[in-house]
């Protein structure tokens, strides 16, 4: 390599270095800002997660303290004072309060609280279905049969969380109304369905036999 070529290379390298320094001077803040955003975002996520965990623990501690009372009305009153930021956590509190109200004999208040959970669009469907099912079963003696049937048929829709339990309640409603064959047909459908718990299968089988039906018929229809 000649001296001239070496000189040109050195000048070229200096020019590149100067351009690099100039770019860093002009745009280096962008990289620094990006780093700060990444670090800040990670820190915020950690803070948010820690805050959420702390809030959940606080609600859990309050629920435990409220449930420590032997008097159901005192438990219900203490649970009513608990407020949670997350909809799911508040639903847990409301379920516990509804149970305490039932123990205290305040079935209407418990049902109203459960209906509020069932109608809360911010909650997962499983919470809403459980609340709706519990509400209608609590009001079995006060709701008109037509209203009970309408609510239960909604819950008994295929694929629903409470499908089989709601169907069982519909069969019991059929029995109340003297529709034995309709009840048997519904119970046999439950017995032949996949995914039914063993406890429910046993209950359904016992009712089928009590109504004079046959378990063999249920198996053949399945």
N, C-alpha and C positions, 0 to 999 in steps of 0.2 A: 504494500500500500504506500503511495507517495505522500509526501508531507502535505500536499494540497488536499488530497482526499482525507487525511487525518484531521486537518484543520476544518474542513467542511463538516465532518461528522461531529466534531466538538461543538461547532456553532449550532448545528441542527439539534443536538442534545440540549444545549442551553436554551434554545428557543422553545423546545418541548417542555422543559422544566419551568420556564417563565409562564408558558400558557397554563400549565398545571396549577401553579401557585395562583395565577390570576383567576382561574375557574374556582379554586377552593375559596379564594377571597370573596368572589361574587356569590357562589352558590353553596358554599360549605354549610351555611345555616340550615339548608334544607335537610341535609343528612343529620345534623345535630337535632333538628326538630323531630325527624323521624325516629331517632333513637329515643328521644324524650317521650314521644307518643307511645312507643312500644313498651318502654319501661313503666311509664305512667299507667298505661292500659292494664298491664299485668298487675301492677300494685293495686289498681282500683278493683280488679276482679278478686284479688285476694281479700281486700277490705270488704267488698260486698258479700263474698262467701262467708267470711268470718262474722259479719254482721247478721246475715241470714241464719247462720247456725246459732249464734247467740240469742237471736229473737226466738227461734224455735225452742231452745232450751229454757228460755224464760217462760214461754207459754206452757211448756211441759211441766215446769216446776209449779206454776200457778194451778194447773189442772190437778196435779197430785195433791197440793195443799187443799184444794176445794173438795176433792173426793175423800179426804181424810175424815170429814165429819160423818157422824153416824146418822144424823137427821137428814132425810132426803130434801126437805124444804130448805135447810141451810146449805146443802150441797148445790141445789138449784140456784139459790141466791148468790152464792160465791162464784159459781160458773158464769152467771149473768154479768158479773163485773169484769170478766176477762175479755180483752179485745186483742185480736191478732191482726197483723198487717196483711198476711197472706190469706187468700180465700180458702185454701185447703186447710190451713191451721184453724181458721175460724170455724170451718165446718166440723172439725173434730170437737172443738169446744161446744158447738151447738148440739151435736149428737149426744155428748155427755150430759149437757143440761136437759135435753129432752128425756133422757133415761131417768134423770133425777126427778123431773116433773112427773113422770109416770109413777115412780115409786111413791111420790107424795100425793098421788091421786088426782093430779092436775092433767088429765088426759087431753083436754081441749087445748090447753096451752102447749103441751108437748107436740100435738099434731100440727098446730099453727107454726111452731118452730121448724118442724120437719118439712112442712109445705114451703117454707121460706128457702130451705136448702134445696129442695127439689126444683124450685123456680129460678135458682141462681145460675145464670148463663156463664158466669166466670168459673164455675166448678167443672171438674171432669164428670163425664156422664155417669160413671159408676157411683159417685157420691149422690148424684141427683136421683138415680134409680133406687138406691137403697133407702133414701129418705122418703121417696114417694111410696115405696112398698110398705115401709114401717108405718107411715101415716095412715094408709088405707086399712091396714090390719088393726091398728089401734082403734079406728073408728068403725069397726065391723058392726057394732050394735047401734050406732047412731046414724051412719050414712044410709041413704035410701039404696035398696038393692041395685037400682039402675045406675046410680052414681058409682057404687062399688064395682060393678061389672065393667063400666066404661074405663075406670082407672086401671083395673086389673088387666083388661084386654090390651091396653096400651103397653103395660109392662110385660105382658106375655108374648109380645111380638118376637118373631124368630131372630135369634142372635142377641137378644137383649140380656143384660146382666142378670135380671131377675126372671128370666123367661120361665123356667120350670117351677120356681116357687110361686110365681103369679098364677101359673096354670093350675097348680095344686089348690090355690085359694079359689079359683074359678070353679073347680070341681066341687069344693065344699059348698060354694054358693049354689051350684046346681042341686046338690043334695038338700039344702035348706028349702029350695023351691020345689022339691019333689021330682026333679028331673034326673032320676037314677040312671037311666041309659046314657044320657048326655054326660053325666059325671063319670060313669064307667069308661066311656069312649075317651074322655079327656085323660083319665088316669092311666089307661092303657097306652096312650100316646106318650105320656111321660115315661112310663116304665120301659118302653121300647126305644127311647131316645138315647143317643150317645152323649156322654158328658154329664149324665145325671149322677149326683153323689150317691154313695151307698146308703146313707141315712134317709135320703129322700126316696130312693127305691124301696127301702124297707117300709116306710110309712105308706107309700102308694100301694104296695102289695097288700098290706094289712087292711087298708080301706077297701080295696077291690074284693078281698075275701069277705069282709064284713058286709058288703053290699050284695053278696051272693054271686059275685063274678068269679071267673077262673083265671089263674095266672097263666095257664096254658094258652088261653085265648089271647092274652096280652103278647105272649111270645110269638104266636102264629101271625098276629096282625103286624108285628114288627118285622 
